[in-house]
Amino acid sequence: MLTIWGRKTSINVQKVMWATAELGLAHERLDAGGPFAKTDTPEFAQLNPNRLVPVIDDQGFVLWESNACTRYLANTYGLGTLAPSSPEDRARADQWMDWSITTLYPDLIPGLFVQFVRVTAADRNMAAVAAMQQRVVSHMTLLDTHLAGRAYIIGDSLTMADIAVGALLYRYFTLPIERPALANVEAYYQRLTSRKAYQDHVMIDWANMKIPGA
Ligand SMILES: N[C@@H](CCC(=O)N[C@@H](CS)C(=O)NCC(=O)O)C(=O)O
């Protein structure tokens, strides 16, 4: 049995849950992190010394880092689907996963999202919000150019690259910010929202993550 530790509101847990659902894997998810704590126990530190979620345990094989977990599940259970079968397309999927975690994620989640959930409206740094918003829009513009003529990031079907990048789009499209018209990204997001696994594991209202006054 595959065990996944992590609260369902965590963007990084959502990637692993979305991949698990797309692959149809039997699993159990155990709440940890956020209001559930549990990450500060010695037992959890044995699983992930960073004390962060997600962590997976696949029949005794323990792994942390959401993209590594997604990649492992795709390579193990989805070769030819979530993990493209050609080495070139698999490398391209890796490339976009790395782009997502090193480029889009830092500006969108710790940069922008956190300002709207962990900072009160009174204390919100609007200059920082504007700067981050500009950076995020430039990343989205790059993605928009790439998506021209493609249904998904690598081609005609969903891969692990879409899990890493696409999971971030729900937050991008639900933040109270101005977004320029980017037709390819918008069509791509609509495509993702029509998938049950995306609806079930990524489109999770984040309003109750807000601190009072945020
Ligand atoms: N790079 C790590 C980041 C993991 C991470 O920051 N997880 C957050 C939730 S999104 C966490 O565990 N925060 C502490 C908590 O929820 O208690 C990954 O991709 O898995």
The ligand as a Tripos MOL2 file, in Angstrom:
@<TRIPOS>MOLECULE
LIG
   20    19     1     0     0
SMALL
NO_CHARGES

@<TRIPOS>ATOM
      1 N1         10.3470   21.4480   -1.7610 N.3       1 LIG1
      2 C1          9.4360   20.7520   -0.9030 C.3       1 LIG1
      3 C2          8.6100   21.7750   -0.1210 C.3       1 LIG1
      4 C3          7.7160   21.1160    0.8960 C.3       1 LIG1
      5 C4          6.9450   22.1530    1.6910 C.2       1 LIG1
      6 O1          7.3250   23.3360    1.7680 O.2       1 LIG1
      7 N2          5.8490   21.7040    2.3060 N.am      1 LIG1
      8 C5          5.0440   22.5980    3.1060 C.3       1 LIG1
      9 C6          3.5720   22.4980    2.7070 C.3       1 LIG1
     10 S1          3.3180   23.0510    1.0420 S.3       1 LIG1
     11 C7          5.1340   22.1870    4.5860 C.2       1 LIG1
     12 O2          5.3610   21.0350    4.8960 O.2       1 LIG1
     13 N3          4.9220   23.1580    5.4600 N.am      1 LIG1
     14 C8          4.8630   22.9040    6.8700 C.3       1 LIG1
     15 C9          3.5230   22.4360    7.2990 C.2       1 LIG1
     16 O3          2.5910   22.3010    6.4810 O.co2     1 LIG1
     17 O4          3.3730   22.2080    8.5080 O.co2     1 LIG1
     18 C10         8.5110   19.8540   -1.7530 C.2       1 LIG1
     19 O5          8.3190   20.1840   -2.9350 O.co2     1 LIG1
     20 O6          8.0300   18.8330   -1.2580 O.co2     1 LIG1
@<TRIPOS>BOND
     1     1     2 1
     2     2     3 1
     3     2    18 1
     4     3     4 1
     5     4     5 1
     6     5     6 2
     7     5     7 1
     8     7     8 1
     9     8     9 1
    10     8    11 1
    11     9    10 1
    12    11    12 2
    13    11    13 1
    14    13    14 1
    15    14    15 1
    16    15    16 2
    17    15    17 1
    18    18    19 2
    19    18    20 1
@<TRIPOS>SUBSTRUCTURE
     1 LIG1         1 GROUP 0 **** ****
